[in-house]
Amino acid sequence: MDLAARIGWTPSDGVPISSEEPAMPHYIVDRNAQANGDHEVHLSGSVWSCLPAEADQRELGSHDGCASALRIARLFYGKANGCARCAVSCHVPSDAVSSLAAPGAAVGSA
């Protein structure tokens, strides 16, 4: 007997209870760079209207989280970022990135 049956839980939305492991999220990256040079990583099948056209999508595969999908995208394109809508956990706002100075970098003119 599975856990749901043991505790008497039944889904309220009519979705059948399954003992199968949930599928890992699947990610794609936009082949076209944004104005700042980032290639956006998206959660495939996102309900947001943020996915690029199918011809502009490059498969990244299934990952246990956005961070590993982002690493793969950076191997392909060098510069990548998570989508602010569907890959929020690995999205870094552009203003946050530009405010970070490299250690020892000159901040102003002498």
N, C-alpha and C positions, 0 to 999 in steps of 0.2 A: 504494500500500500504506500502511495507517495505521500509527501508531507501535506499537500493541499487536502487530500482526502482524510488524512488523520486528524487535521484540525477543523475539518468541516467547512473549509473555504470553497466557495463557488464564485466564478467570475460574474460580475454584474453586467458585463457588456456582451455576454454570449460567446466570448472567445474560448475555445476548448483549452483545457489544462493540458500541458505537454510536459513530459519529463525530459525532453531534449534540452541540451545546452542552448542558450540564446546565441544567435549568430553574432559574430564580432562586427562592429561598424565597418563599412566600406567607404573608402575615400577616393577622391579624384583631385587633380590639380588643374588649374586653368593654364593652357599652353601660352596664352597671351599675358604678358606682364601688365600690371597696373601702372599708372603714371609714375609711381615712385620706384618701379622696378620689381616689386613683389609679384610672385605668382601665387595666387590664392588657392589654399587647400580647402576643399568643401566636403561635407558629409554627403555621400551619394544618396539620392532619394530624398533630399531635404524638402520639407514642406514650405520653406521660404522660397521666394522667387529670386534666388541668388546664384543658381547654378549657371555656368557658362553654356553656350550652345554645345550640343553633343560632339560636334566636330572639333571643338576647342578643348575637350576634356581628355586628360591623360590619366589612365588608371594608376592608382597607387596601391590597390589591393585592400584586404581586410587587416585591421590593426586593433589591438586592444585599447588604443587611445589615440588621440589626435597627435600627440607629441611624436610618436614613431612614424606616422604618416608624414608629418612635417619634415622629419629628418630625411626621408626618402625623396620628398619634393626638392629639398635643398641639394641632394646629390645630382638630380637632373638639371636644376636651374640655378643653383647657387643662392639665390635670394627668394625666400618664400615666407608666407605668413598665413595663419588661419583666418578663415572668413569671420567677420564680426557678427554674422547672423547664425551660421550653422556649425562653425568650428570655434566657438567662443573660448574654449579652454586653452587653445594655443594661439589665440589672436593677441598681438601686441599692437596697441594703437600707435600710429605713425608719430604722433607728437611725443609719446613716451620714448620712442627709439631715438628721435632727433635730439631729445634733451640729455641723452647719455653721452658723455664725452669719454674718449679713450683715456686711460691712465697716462698722465704726463702730457696730454695734449694742451696746447695753448688755448686759453679761453678768450682772451682779448688781445688787442695789439699793444705793443710796448711803446 
